């Protein structure tokens, strides 16, 4: 059994740290997290610009959209019969 961090595990930890930093700076300075996340994904993780933008949209829009839909449904403003 190999001890220590694998490259994949280290990348996962760095992604979590990036998310925390983006959240903290976004909260402190009132900026969107994408302002921090997209350049970091491009320059630190080697993603292309389009891949970084798509990844950021997926990680930010999905939770916000889901929570908004749940709230609209709870208040009776979402018609699921269509």
N, C-alpha and C positions, 0 to 999 in steps of 0.2 A: 504494500500500500504506500502510495506516494504522499509525502507530507508537504505542507506549504500550499501556497495559493497557485492555482492554475491560471493561465492567461485569461481564460474565459471568466473565471471567478473574479479576477482583478478588474476586468472590464466592467462587470456588473457592479462592483463596489464603486468604481469611478462614475458610472452612470447615476447611481444613487446620490453620490456626493454632488455631482453636477445639478441634479434636481433640487437638492437642499439649498445649494448656493443660489440657484436661480430663484427659488421661492423666497429666500431671505432678502435678496437684493430687490426682487419684485415688490415685496412688502415694504421694505424700507424706503425705496425711492419711487414707488408707484409706477414702475415700468412693467411691461409684459415679460413673462419668463422667456419668451421666444427671442427676445433681444439678446439674451445671454446664451440660451441653449443652442440656437442655430450656429452662431460663430464657433462655439465650443465643439459642436459635432463636426464641423468642417475642419477646423484647425487642429484640434486635439485628437479626434477620433478618425479623421481621414475620410469622412463621408462627402459625397458630392453635395453641391448646394441644393439641388432638387430633392435628393434623398433626405437631407437634413430638414428641409421644410416639410416634406411629407411626414417624416417621423414626428416632428414637433406638432403638426396638426393632429396626427393620430393620438398622441399622448395627452394633448390638451383638450381637444374638442370632444372626444369620446366620453370622458367622465363628466364634463360640464353638460353636454347634451343629454346624457342619460339622467343625471340628477334633475335637470330642468324638465324633462319629459315626465319623470316620476312626480314632481311637484305639480305640474299641470294636470296630471291624471288624478291626483289626490284632491285637487280643487274642482274637479269636474269639467275641466276645459280641454280634455283630450278625448276625441272620439275614436275608439279603436275598432269600431264596426266597419270602417271603410276598407 
